[in-house]
Amino acid sequence: MRYLIFMEKQQSPKRKMDGSGGRIGSRMAQRRKELGLSQANLGKVLGLSSKAVCNYEVGRREPDMDTLAKLAKNLKCSADWLLGTGEAPFSPPAVPEWLRPLMGDLEEIRKPEKRKAFKSFVKILTKEV
C-alpha cells in the first residue's frame, strides 16, 4: 500500500515555484504594488485571504472568471492586461482638446493645500442662483 501511495506522489506533476508567478500573477502583483495595496488589503476587497492573493501572485493558483473580473475592477486595469493580451494596465479616457491646457492646473489641484480652495470654488459654481 505504501508503494502505491509513493508512486502516486511521484507521478503527480510539480510546478516549478520560482516566485515569479504566471503572467496573471506577476501582473497582478505589479499593479497591486503600483496602487500601494498589500495582499491583505486586496484580499479583503475581493473577499479572499491574503494567502489566496499570494497563491495567485506566485502562480500556485489561477483566479476563476469572476475573481478575474473583480481583480481587474479593483486593480483599475483590464482583464486583457492581466491575462497578458492587453498592452497597458488601463486605458485612460480620451481628453478633449479644449481641456488639455487645464491638465497642468488639475495636477496642482491634487496638492492638499490647494484642494480646500478648489472644493470651495466648486461649491460656488454648483450653487443655484
C-alpha positions in Angstrom: 0.0 0.0 0.0 2.8 2.4 0.9 4.4 1.7 -2.5 1.2 2.7 -4.3 0.9 6.0 -2.4 4.6 6.7 -3.1 4.0 6.0 -6.8 1.0 8.3 -6.9 3.0 11.1 -5.3 5.9 10.6 -7.8 3.5 10.7 -10.8 1.8 14.0 -9.8 3.2 16.9 -11.9 5.0 19.5 -9.9 5.2 23.2 -10.8 8.4 25.0 -10.5 7.8 27.7 -7.9 10.5 30.3 -8.7 8.5 33.1 -7.2 7.8 34.8 -10.5 4.2 33.5 -10.8 2.4 33.2 -14.0 1.6 36.1 -16.3 -1.6 36.9 -14.4 0.2 36.6 -11.0 3.2 38.8 -11.9 1.0 41.5 -13.5 -1.4 41.3 -10.5 1.5 41.8 -8.1 2.9 44.7 -10.2 -0.4 46.5 -10.4 -1.2 45.9 -6.7 2.2 47.5 -5.7 1.6 50.4 -8.1 -1.6 51.2 -6.3 0.1 50.8 -2.9 -2.1 47.9 -1.8 -1.0 45.0 0.4 -2.0 41.4 -0.3 -4.2 41.6 2.8 -5.9 44.8 1.5 -6.6 43.4 -1.9 -7.8 40.1 -0.4 -10.2 42.0 1.8 -11.7 43.9 -1.1 -12.1 40.7 -3.1 -13.4 38.6 -0.2 -10.3 36.4 -0.2 -7.5 35.8 2.2 -4.1 37.3 1.8 -2.8 33.7 1.3 -5.2 33.3 -1.7 -3.8 36.5 -3.2 -0.3 35.3 -2.6 -1.1 32.0 -4.3 -2.4 33.9 -7.4 0.7 36.1 -7.5 3.3 33.3 -7.2 1.4 31.1 -9.7 0.2 28.3 -7.4 -3.4 29.0 -8.3 -5.2 31.0 -11.1 -8.3 33.1 -10.5 -11.6 32.0 -11.9 -13.5 34.3 -14.3 -15.5 36.0 -11.5 -12.4 36.7 -9.5 -10.5 37.9 -12.6 -13.3 40.4 -13.2 -13.1 41.6 -9.6 -9.3 41.8 -9.8 -9.5 43.9 -13.0 -12.0 46.3 -11.4 -10.2 46.7 -8.1 -6.8 46.9 -9.7 -8.1 49.5 -12.1 -6.9 47.6 -15.2 -8.4 45.5 -17.9 -8.7 41.7 -17.6 -6.9 41.6 -21.0 -3.9 43.2 -19.5 -3.9 40.8 -16.5 -4.1 37.9 -19.0 -1.2 39.3 -21.0 -3.1 40.2 -24.1 -3.5 43.9 -23.5 -0.7 46.4 -23.8 -1.4 48.8 -21.0 -2.8 48.2 -17.5 -5.6 50.6 -18.2 -6.7 52.9 -21.0 -7.0 56.5 -19.8 -10.1 58.3 -21.1 -9.5 60.5 -24.1 -9.1 64.1 -23.0 -11.0 66.6 -25.1 -8.8 69.2 -26.9 -10.3 72.1 -25.1 -9.5 70.5 -21.7 -5.8 69.8 -22.4 -4.5 73.3 -21.4 -6.1 72.8 -18.0 -4.4 69.5 -17.3 -1.4 71.2 -15.6 -3.9 73.0 -13.3 -5.5 69.7 -12.4 -2.2 68.4 -11.2 -1.9 71.5 -8.9 -5.4 70.9 -7.5 -4.4 67.5 -6.3 -2.0 69.0 -3.8 -3.6 69.0 -0.3 -3.0 72.7 0.2 -4.9 73.6 -3.0 -7.7 71.0 -2.6 -9.7 73.0 0.0 -9.8 76.2 -2.1 -10.8 74.1 -5.1 -13.7 72.5 -3.2 -14.9 75.9 -2.2 -14.8 77.0 -5.8 -16.8 74.0 -6.9 -19.4 74.7 -4.3 -19.8 78.3 -5.6 -20.1 77.1 -9.2 -22.7 74.4 -8.4 -24.8 76.7 -6.1 -28.1 77.5 -7.5 -28.8 81.2 -8.0 
